[in-house]
Amino acid sequence: MALAEGTPAVTWLHSRRWLVVAPALMFLWIVGQIDKTNISLIIANEPFIKELHLAGHNAELGALMGYFLLGYGIAIFFWGILVDRFGPRICAIVGILCWGTCLLLSSRVTTIGQMLVLRFFLGVAEGNLWPVGNALTNRWFPVREHSRAQAFWITGSSLGTAIGVPIVTHLILSTGWRDTMVYLALISLLPVILLAFVANRPREQKGLSPR
């Protein structure tokens, strides 16, 4: 039986979803956007161009984002199936681990072909963002709060670009593009810390009384 508004369990749930679930989703999107857009800065890095022999190969440079978007677009459908089957929390964590792996491997590439393959799989890994975001919103927030919740985490996309550009620029200038990929791989793992405190749905959350 549902609890009356204002009872401790309902108050706890309201606080939990706005102080833990929504920030976790926003942070997930911020980091995802940083991972998504870092290539736009790296392709302007002269050592990157020289090491991968890309001078004058504008089509290949453009393909780095194209391959990412191709993987992203294809994977969203399949991530939706996986999120319904296994839950958004585990799918988010698996996707994040895949982001980190792709970024770490990107720091070791020696050819444009290798980078294109990794960009494709990075897109596949990040394709979980929409299914995970929508699933957690639907499960944790009542319908009347969906617009606010979605606005909260979609804002993370814009914040990710605003935050990511100066961060990635600083890393490239101070450490080089390869070490930048390593640092970004480490940064990409940070959302796991917040997601560790987010269950698939309220009734699975420890400390919440039955509703």
N, C-alpha and C positions, 0 to 999 in steps of 0.2 A: 504494500500500500504506500502511495506517495506521501511524503512528509509535508507538513504545512510550511508555507513560506515563513522564514524567520527562525525555524528550528535550527539547533546547532549543526546538524548534518547538512542542511541546505545552505546555511551560511558558509560552512567549510567548503562545500562544493563550489559555490560561487567564487570564493576567494581562490580556490585551487585553480580553476580554469582561467582566471584572469591574471593571476600572479605567477603561474607555472606553465600551463599549457600554451596560452597565447604568446608569452615571451619566448618559449622554446621554439614555436613555429616561426616567429619573426626572426629569431637568430639563425634558424635553419635556412631561411630564405636569404638572409644577409650573406651568409657564408657561401651559399650556392651561387649567388650573383657574382661574388668576388671570383669564384672558380670559373664562372662562365665567361666573364669579360676580361680576365687577365691577359688573354692572348692578344687582344687589341693593342695592348701596350708592349708586349714582348715582341711582336712582329716589327715594331719600330726600333728595336734594339740592334745596333750594328753588329755586335759579336754574334747574336743569334743568326742574323742574315749571313754572316761570313761562315760560321761553323756548319750551317746546313746548306751552304751554297745556293742561297735563294735570291741573290742580287738579280733583279730584272724578272723574277718569276712571280709576278703579281697574282696570277691565277692560283698558284699553289698557296700563296699567303692567304688569299681570300677563302680558299677551300678549308682552311683550318677552322673557321667559324661555320662554314657550310656543313662540314662533316659532323661537327658538334650538333647542329640543329637537326640534321638528318637522324642521328642516333636518338636525340631527345624526342623528336616527333614520333618515331617508330615505337619507342619504349613506353610512352605514356599509357598506351592501351594495355600492354602486358603488365605494367606495374599496377594498373587498376585491378586486374585479375588477382595478382599476388597480394595486394593490400586487402581485398575482400577475403582471400583465403587464409592469410597468415596474420593479418592485423597491421595497422599503420606503424606501430612502434618498431617492430622487428624489421619491417621493410625500410623504414627510415634509417635505421642503424646499418643495415646491410648496404644500402645505397651510399651512405657516408663513407664506409670502409672502402667501397669501390672507388669513390671520388679520390680518396687519399692515395690509393694504390696507383690510379691512373696518373695523378699529378707527380707522385714520386718516380714512377717509371719515365715520365716525360722529362725529368731532369737528366736522364741518361741517354736520350736518343742521339743518333748520329746521322739520321736521314729524315727527309721530309715525309717519306712514306710511313716511317714509324710514328712520327708525330700525328699524322692524319689518322692512323688507326687508333691511337690513344685518345685523340679528340673525339672520335666517334664513340668509343666506349665511355668516355667521360659524359657525353650526352646521354647515353643509355642509362648510366648510373643516376644522373640528375633528373631523368624523366620521372622519378618517383615523387618529385616535389608537389605537383598538383594532386595526385591521388592521396598522398599522405596528408596534405593540408586539408583537403576536403573531408577526408574520412575522420580525422581528429575533430574538425569543426562540427561535423554532423553528430558525432558521438558524445562530445563533451558540452556542447552549447545548445540551448533550446532554440527553436526556429526563430523566435523573435530577436535573438542575438546573433544570428548568422552573418548579417551584413557587417556588423561591428567587428566580429571575429575575423572575417575574411579581409576586411580593410586593414586590420591590425597586421596580419602576416604578409599580405601582398605589399604593404608598405616596405617590408623588408627587402623587396626587390630593388626599389629606388634607393633605399639606404645602403644596400650592398654596393651599388655603383658609386654613390657619393663617398662612401668610406673606402671602397676598394681601390679607386684610382690613385689617391695619394699613398696608400699603403704599398701597393704594387710598384708604383713609380719609385718610392724610396728604396724598396728592396732591390729592384733592378739596378739602380744607380749605386747602391752601397755593397751589394753582394754578387751581382751578376744574375743572368736569367736562369742559370741552372740551379743555383742555391735558392733563388726566388721560388722555384717550383717545389723545392724541398720544404721551405717555410710554409708555403700555401698548403702543402699536403698535411702538415702538422695542424695548421689553422682549421682545415676542413674537418678534423676530428673533434673539435671543441663542442659542436652541438650534441654529441653523444652524452656529454656530461649532464645537460639539461634533460635530454630525452630519457635518461635513466630514471627520472622521477615522474615520468608520464606513462600511465597505463593505456591500454588500447581503448578502454572505456571506464567511466566512473566506478562501476560495480567491481572492477578488477583492481581498483586502487586501494592499497593498504591504508587502514585507518578511517575509511569511509563507512559509516553505518549503512545497512541495507535500506533501500528506498522502496 
